[in-house]
């Protein structure tokens, strides 16, 4: 009797995997695009820059906040390039800005699946992809327009290329790794460099060639990184400063300063010039914030930071499981050959998790909960590969015990995290706890005694692992996020304002700081969330009357209007399509333009209106260039209230001015 090829076990297995993968990717796509347009401009700071890049190739090249190229965003422009191209093709809309991020999310899940599957099999790849797809902070960032979506994809791609190099030792894979990391640098600067030590260590330990050649190949990868990232940096540094935009986030108009300072070492040691917490007045804000019950501005650092209320619900659900399975995986592959690809995989993913998690835990500078998305691929890969490797050695009692500990640790973590949001599906923590008991007992029973019982244990363990993050992911999809500081899932009790309590809509609440705070500090916190005129953390929301006023004769001016802070400028620019000068950049603290430069622009007829945003209250009256400009405008030009904002016509000076 002849067995047809179509019904062979191998073919059936492949067909099952194809259907499972298709279901995973389709479900991920639906989840990531569902209700996407409800988020509006999401982070309007980046949306405005994408709009500028869609109408000006110069703004596209530099990542300018406005098409007239007054100042750039405080990041390199790679993520903006994708959005700007989408806008050029499909027109300006919430969908054209956010869909590229969703597609990057699906691509990240697919690439992680392919990378893990290649070395650990179909089940491991599918589990890793599923874990990444439902990680709450990943769901958030793949539905949002921060640079993190592209950063995550490029980091996964760098690991994929490096592991291909571990397979055959060819130089091209090392060069590709360097190029991908370089592109990651052009996305979020030094953030991508956290994966470089694990990448280099993995190839140094497991690469096929002799040690000398491995070192040469790693140097070639470094050269490719420098060439990819350095070409754009060199172009910016060599371009005459007078004919390019100011480098946002820097105090000296230098991309090198931005890289090493505000976006680099300043994030580690907390010495961030130009930050809302940096400088003398910003320092006063930080001290006042702490004194009146706010805690540290960016949350408390330390070993348990990833489990704090601010970060826990974003990423911590499977952190203990990932670390435990890393140890189990390394132990089980301990006697393998030096070039063993499975052990190399554990080293690179484990190194990614430990290095990035360690830096995030102890950095003293700006830290937001959504940064933790950089941990999600490593957690997912370690859970997928570690669980499968352990299951294949299930006959060993110490492995069964380790799996039981993993389940218990995961259940305890879910119990704690869900307990911080007691009004959010309160029954779920009890269901997880009960299922964890079943899973633990089932996993401890030798598989030879009851294969069916073992399957029950696996299914129960999957529920324990995924129920909590999936619930948070569903809540994230159901409620649109808008503003500069966003986080996934329901609001937990506790946490710091900047570390995570201040969430969702990007609107401040001075009441969170406790009673008796000074009026200056209350005004500053109010300025963060803004109102119709926007603020530090949320874009302006112009009404129809102010839009009509601003558009009148806008073609005759280089900048239709100017206002303090890039978020305040963003809403007006997105509503009209005309450039708005964001004085002082994101924080309103960059020295661009100076009062003299702004006076000259007004005299030359380049700026039509000035819109008061409230951002000048962040630094106190009369301190800093933005406050000086605001005072000068207020003293010399007449104002009118339009749709709840104060608008100054810079073509109509006050009598006697």
RADAVEN-V532318 format. One record per pair of residues at least 4 apart in sequence whose C-alpha atoms are under 7 Angstrom apart, sorted by the first residue. I is the first residue (numbers start at 1). J is the second residue. If there is no record, write none. Layout:
I | J
I | J
//
This chain:
4 | 8
6 | 11
7 | 11
7 | 12
8 | 12
9 | 13
10 | 14
11 | 15
12 | 16
13 | 17
14 | 18
15 | 19
16 | 20
17 | 21
17 | 122
18 | 22
19 | 23
20 | 24
21 | 25
21 | 126
22 | 26
23 | 27
24 | 28
24 | 130
25 | 29
25 | 106
26 | 30
27 | 31
28 | 32
28 | 106
28 | 133
29 | 33
29 | 106
30 | 34
32 | 102
32 | 139
32 | 142
32 | 143
33 | 99
33 | 102
36 | 95
36 | 143
37 | 94
37 | 95
38 | 480
39 | 480
39 | 481
39 | 482
40 | 94
41 | 47
41 | 94
42 | 144
42 | 145
42 | 481
42 | 482
42 | 483
43 | 47
43 | 145
43 | 146
43 | 482
43 | 483
43 | 484
44 | 48
44 | 483
44 | 539
44 | 567
44 | 570
44 | 571
45 | 49
45 | 566
45 | 567
45 | 570
46 | 50
46 | 145
46 | 146
47 | 51
47 | 97
48 | 52
48 | 65
48 | 570
48 | 573
48 | 574
49 | 53
49 | 63
49 | 64
49 | 65
49 | 66
50 | 54
50 | 80
50 | 83
50 | 84
51 | 55
51 | 84
51 | 92
52 | 56
52 | 59
52 | 64
52 | 65
52 | 66
52 | 67
53 | 57
53 | 59
53 | 60
53 | 63
53 | 67
53 | 84
54 | 60
54 | 84
54 | 85
54 | 87
54 | 88
55 | 67
56 | 60
56 | 67
57 | 61
58 | 62
59 | 63
59 | 64
59 | 67
59 | 69
60 | 64
60 | 81
62 | 72
62 | 77
63 | 72
63 | 73
63 | 76
63 | 77
63 | 80
64 | 69
64 | 71
64 | 72
64 | 73
64 | 245
65 | 69
65 | 71
65 | 72
65 | 73
66 | 70
66 | 579
66 | 580
66 | 581
67 | 579
68 | 558
68 | 559
68 | 579
69 | 244
69 | 245
70 | 245
70 | 246
70 | 581
71 | 245
71 | 246
71 | 247
71 | 248
71 | 585
72 | 245
72 | 246
72 | 247
72 | 248
73 | 248
74 | 248
74 | 249
75 | 188
76 | 186
76 | 187
76 | 188
76 | 189
77 | 81
77 | 186
77 | 187
78 | 186
78 | 187
79 | 83
79 | 147
79 | 150
79 | 187
80 | 84
81 | 85
82 | 86
82 | 100
83 | 87
83 | 96
83 | 97
83 | 100
84 | 88
85 | 89
86 | 90
86 | 96
86 | 97
87 | 91
87 | 92
87 | 96
87 | 97
90 | 96
91 | 96
92 | 96
93 | 97
94 | 98
95 | 99
97 | 145
98 | 102
98 | 143
98 | 144
98 | 145
99 | 103
100 | 104
101 | 105
101 | 142
101 | 143
101 | 144
101 | 145
101 | 149
102 | 106
102 | 142
102 | 143
103 | 107
104 | 108
104 | 149
104 | 150
104 | 153
105 | 109
105 | 142
105 | 149
106 | 110
107 | 111
108 | 112
108 | 153
109 | 113
109 | 129
109 | 132
109 | 133
110 | 114
110 | 129
111 | 115
112 | 116
112 | 128
112 | 129
112 | 156
113 | 117
113 | 125
113 | 126
113 | 128
113 | 129
114 | 118
114 | 125
115 | 160
116 | 120
116 | 124
116 | 125
116 | 381
116 | 385
117 | 121
117 | 122
117 | 124
117 | 125
119 | 341
119 | 342
120 | 124
120 | 385
121 | 125
122 | 126
123 | 127
124 | 128
124 | 384
124 | 385
124 | 388
125 | 129
125 | 384
126 | 130
127 | 131
127 | 384
128 | 132
128 | 380
128 | 381
128 | 383
128 | 384
129 | 133
129 | 380
130 | 134
131 | 135
131 | 380
132 | 138
132 | 376
132 | 377
132 | 380
133 | 138
133 | 139
134 | 139
134 | 469
134 | 470
134 | 473
135 | 139
135 | 315
135 | 376
135 | 469
135 | 473
136 | 140
136 | 314
136 | 315
136 | 469
136 | 472
136 | 473
136 | 488
136 | 489
137 | 141
137 | 314
137 | 315
137 | 370
137 | 373
137 | 487
137 | 488
138 | 142
138 | 373
138 | 376
139 | 143
139 | 473
140 | 144
140 | 476
140 | 487
140 | 488
141 | 146
141 | 148
141 | 149
142 | 149
147 | 151
147 | 187
147 | 188
148 | 152
149 | 153
150 | 154
151 | 155
151 | 184
151 | 187
151 | 188
152 | 156
152 | 374
153 | 157
154 | 158
154 | 180
154 | 181
154 | 184
155 | 159
155 | 181
156 | 160
157 | 161
157 | 180
158 | 162
158 | 177
158 | 180
158 | 181
159 | 163
159 | 199
160 | 164
161 | 165
161 | 173
161 | 176
161 | 177
162 | 166
162 | 173
162 | 174
162 | 177
162 | 199
163 | 167
164 | 168
164 | 173
165 | 169
165 | 170
165 | 173
165 | 174
166 | 203
166 | 206
166 | 207
166 | 208
166 | 339
166 | 341
167 | 341
168 | 208
169 | 207
169 | 208
169 | 209
171 | 175
171 | 217
172 | 176
173 | 177
174 | 178
174 | 217
174 | 218
174 | 221
175 | 179
175 | 220
175 | 221
175 | 224
176 | 180
177 | 181
177 | 221
178 | 182
178 | 221
178 | 222
178 | 224
178 | 225
179 | 183
179 | 224
179 | 225
179 | 228
180 | 184
181 | 185
181 | 192
181 | 225
182 | 186
182 | 225
182 | 226
182 | 228
182 | 229
183 | 187
183 | 228
183 | 229
184 | 188
184 | 192
185 | 189
185 | 190
185 | 192
185 | 229
186 | 229
188 | 192
189 | 259
190 | 264
194 | 355
194 | 356
195 | 199
195 | 352
196 | 200
197 | 201
198 | 202
198 | 348
198 | 351
198 | 352
199 | 203
199 | 348
200 | 204
200 | 218
201 | 205
202 | 206
202 | 344
202 | 347
202 | 348
203 | 207
204 | 214
206 | 338
206 | 339
206 | 344
207 | 214
207 | 339
208 | 339
209 | 213
209 | 214
210 | 214
211 | 215
212 | 216
213 | 217
214 | 218
215 | 219
216 | 220
217 | 221
218 | 222
219 | 223
220 | 224
221 | 225
222 | 226
223 | 227
224 | 228
225 | 229
226 | 230
227 | 231
229 | 233
230 | 234
231 | 235
232 | 236
233 | 237
233 | 255
234 | 238
235 | 239
237 | 254
237 | 255
240 | 244
246 | 253
246 | 592
247 | 253
247 | 254
247 | 255
248 | 585
248 | 590
249 | 258
249 | 262
249 | 274
249 | 590
250 | 254
250 | 257
250 | 258
250 | 590
251 | 274
251 | 590
251 | 591
254 | 258
255 | 259
256 | 260
257 | 261
258 | 262
258 | 263
259 | 263
259 | 264
260 | 264
260 | 265
261 | 265
261 | 266
261 | 272
262 | 266
262 | 267
262 | 272
262 | 273
263 | 267
265 | 269
266 | 270
266 | 271
266 | 272
266 | 365
267 | 272
267 | 363
267 | 364
267 | 365
267 | 366
268 | 363
268 | 364
268 | 365
269 | 363
269 | 364
269 | 365
270 | 364
270 | 365
270 | 366
271 | 278
271 | 365
272 | 278
273 | 278
273 | 279
274 | 278
274 | 279
274 | 589
274 | 590
275 | 587
276 | 282
276 | 587
277 | 282
277 | 283
277 | 285
277 | 286
278 | 282
278 | 283
279 | 283
280 | 284
281 | 285
281 | 619
282 | 286
283 | 287
284 | 288
285 | 289
285 | 521
286 | 290
286 | 297
287 | 291
288 | 292
289 | 293
289 | 294
289 | 295
290 | 294
290 | 295
290 | 296
292 | 513
292 | 514
292 | 517
293 | 513
293 | 514
294 | 496
294 | 497
294 | 513
295 | 299
295 | 496
296 | 300
297 | 498
298 | 365
298 | 366
298 | 367
298 | 368
298 | 498
298 | 499
299 | 496
299 | 498
299 | 499
300 | 305
301 | 305
301 | 361
301 | 362
301 | 363
301 | 364
302 | 361
302 | 362
303 | 361
304 | 308
305 | 361
306 | 311
306 | 312
306 | 316
306 | 361
307 | 311
307 | 312
307 | 316
308 | 312
309 | 492
309 | 493
309 | 494
309 | 495
310 | 369
310 | 495
310 | 496
310 | 499
310 | 500
310 | 501
311 | 315
311 | 369
312 | 316
312 | 417
313 | 317
313 | 417
313 | 489
314 | 488
315 | 372
315 | 376
317 | 410
317 | 413
317 | 414
317 | 469
318 | 322
318 | 379
318 | 410
318 | 465
319 | 323
319 | 379
320 | 324
320 | 409
320 | 410
321 | 325
321 | 383
321 | 406
321 | 409
321 | 410
322 | 326
322 | 379
322 | 382
322 | 383
323 | 327
324 | 328
324 | 406
325 | 329
325 | 382
325 | 383
325 | 386
325 | 387
326 | 330
326 | 346
326 | 350
326 | 382
326 | 386
327 | 331
328 | 332
328 | 390
329 | 333
329 | 346
329 | 386
329 | 389
329 | 390
330 | 334
330 | 343
330 | 346
333 | 343
336 | 340
340 | 344
341 | 345
342 | 346
343 | 347
344 | 348
345 | 349
346 | 350
347 | 351
348 | 352
349 | 353
349 | 378
349 | 381
349 | 382
350 | 354
350 | 378
351 | 355
352 | 356
352 | 378
353 | 357
353 | 375
353 | 378
353 | 379
354 | 358
355 | 359
356 | 360
356 | 375
357 | 361
357 | 375
358 | 362
359 | 363
367 | 499
368 | 498
368 | 499
368 | 500
369 | 487
369 | 499
369 | 500
370 | 487
375 | 379
376 | 380
377 | 381
378 | 382
379 | 383
380 | 384
381 | 385
382 | 386
383 | 387
384 | 388
385 | 389
386 | 390
387 | 391
388 | 392
389 | 393
390 | 394
390 | 399
393 | 399
394 | 399
394 | 400
395 | 446
395 | 447
396 | 400
397 | 401
398 | 402
399 | 403
400 | 404
400 | 443
400 | 444
401 | 405
401 | 444
402 | 406
403 | 407
403 | 443
404 | 408
404 | 440
404 | 443
404 | 444
405 | 409
406 | 410
407 | 411
407 | 436
407 | 440
407 | 461
408 | 412
408 | 436
409 | 413
410 | 414
410 | 464
410 | 465
411 | 415
411 | 432
411 | 433
411 | 436
411 | 464
412 | 416
413 | 417
414 | 418
414 | 429
414 | 468
415 | 419
415 | 429
416 | 420
418 | 422
418 | 429
420 | 492
420 | 493
421 | 490
421 | 491
421 | 492
421 | 493
422 | 426
427 | 431
428 | 432
429 | 433
430 | 434
431 | 435
432 | 436
432 | 464
433 | 437
434 | 438
435 | 439
435 | 460
435 | 464
436 | 440
436 | 460
436 | 461
436 | 464
437 | 441
438 | 442
438 | 457
438 | 460
439 | 443
439 | 457
439 | 458
439 | 460
439 | 461
440 | 444
441 | 445
442 | 453
442 | 454
442 | 456
442 | 457
443 | 454
443 | 457
447 | 451
447 | 454
450 | 454
451 | 455
452 | 456
453 | 457
454 | 458
455 | 459
456 | 460
457 | 461
458 | 462
459 | 463
460 | 464
461 | 465
462 | 466
463 | 467
466 | 470
467 | 471
468 | 472
469 | 473
470 | 474
471 | 475
472 | 476
472 | 488
472 | 489
472 | 490
473 | 477
473 | 489
474 | 478
475 | 479
475 | 489
475 | 490
476 | 488
476 | 489
481 | 486
481 | 504
481 | 505
482 | 504
482 | 505
482 | 506
483 | 505
483 | 506
483 | 537
483 | 538
483 | 539
484 | 506
484 | 537
484 | 538
485 | 503
485 | 506
485 | 537
486 | 503
486 | 504
486 | 505
486 | 506
487 | 500
487 | 503
487 | 504
494 | 501
495 | 499
495 | 500
495 | 501
496 | 500
496 | 501
497 | 501
497 | 502
498 | 502
502 | 506
502 | 508
506 | 529
506 | 537
506 | 538
507 | 528
507 | 529
507 | 537
507 | 538
508 | 525
508 | 526
508 | 528
508 | 529
509 | 525
509 | 526
510 | 522
510 | 525
510 | 526
517 | 521
517 | 522
518 | 522
519 | 523
520 | 524
521 | 525
522 | 526
523 | 527
523 | 617
524 | 528
524 | 617
524 | 618
526 | 530
527 | 535
527 | 536
527 | 614
527 | 615
527 | 617
527 | 618
528 | 535
528 | 536
528 | 537
529 | 534
529 | 535
529 | 536
529 | 537
529 | 538
530 | 534
530 | 535
530 | 538
531 | 540
532 | 540
532 | 541
532 | 542
532 | 644
532 | 645
533 | 540
533 | 541
533 | 542
533 | 568
533 | 613
533 | 645
534 | 538
534 | 539
534 | 540
534 | 541
534 | 567
534 | 568
534 | 613
535 | 539
535 | 567
535 | 568
535 | 613
535 | 614
535 | 615
536 | 565
536 | 567
536 | 587
536 | 615
537 | 567
538 | 567
539 | 567
539 | 568
539 | 570
539 | 571
540 | 567
540 | 568
540 | 569
540 | 570
540 | 571
540 | 572
541 | 571
542 | 546
542 | 547
542 | 571
542 | 572
543 | 547
543 | 643
544 | 548
545 | 549
545 | 642
545 | 643
546 | 550
546 | 642
546 | 643
547 | 551
547 | 576
548 | 552
550 | 554
550 | 560
551 | 576
554 | 560
557 | 605
557 | 606
557 | 607
557 | 608
558 | 606
558 | 607
559 | 579
559 | 580
559 | 581
559 | 606
559 | 607
559 | 608
560 | 578
560 | 579
560 | 580
560 | 607
560 | 608
560 | 609
561 | 580
561 | 581
561 | 607
561 | 608
561 | 609
561 | 610
562 | 580
562 | 581
562 | 582
562 | 583
562 | 607
562 | 609
562 | 610
562 | 611
563 | 568
563 | 569
563 | 581
563 | 582
563 | 583
563 | 610
563 | 611
563 | 612
563 | 613
564 | 568
564 | 582
564 | 583
564 | 584
564 | 588
564 | 613
564 | 615
564 | 616
564 | 626
565 | 569
565 | 582
565 | 583
565 | 584
565 | 585
565 | 586
565 | 587
565 | 588
565 | 615
566 | 570
566 | 582
566 | 585
566 | 586
567 | 586
568 | 613
569 | 573
569 | 580
569 | 581
569 | 582
570 | 574
571 | 575
572 | 576
573 | 577
573 | 578
573 | 579
573 | 580
583 | 588
583 | 592
583 | 593
583 | 626
584 | 588
584 | 589
584 | 590
584 | 591
584 | 592
584 | 593
584 | 626
585 | 589
585 | 590
588 | 615
588 | 626
589 | 626
591 | 625
593 | 597
593 | 598
594 | 598
594 | 625
595 | 599
595 | 625
595 | 628
595 | 629
596 | 600
597 | 601
598 | 602
599 | 603
600 | 604
601 | 605
601 | 606
601 | 607
602 | 606
602 | 607
602 | 650
608 | 649
608 | 650
608 | 651
609 | 647
609 | 648
609 | 649
609 | 650
610 | 647
610 | 648
610 | 649
610 | 650
611 | 646
611 | 647
611 | 648
612 | 645
612 | 646
612 | 647
616 | 620
616 | 621
616 | 626
616 | 627
617 | 621
619 | 623
621 | 627
622 | 627
622 | 628
622 | 631
623 | 627
623 | 628
624 | 628
625 | 629
626 | 630
627 | 631
628 | 632
629 | 633
630 | 634
631 | 635
632 | 636
633 | 637
636 | 653
636 | 654
636 | 657
637 | 648
637 | 649
637 | 650
637 | 652
637 | 653
637 | 654
638 | 648
638 | 649
638 | 652
638 | 653
638 | 654
639 | 646
639 | 647
639 | 648
639 | 649
640 | 646
640 | 647
640 | 648
641 | 645
641 | 646
641 | 647
642 | 646
642 | 647
653 | 657
//
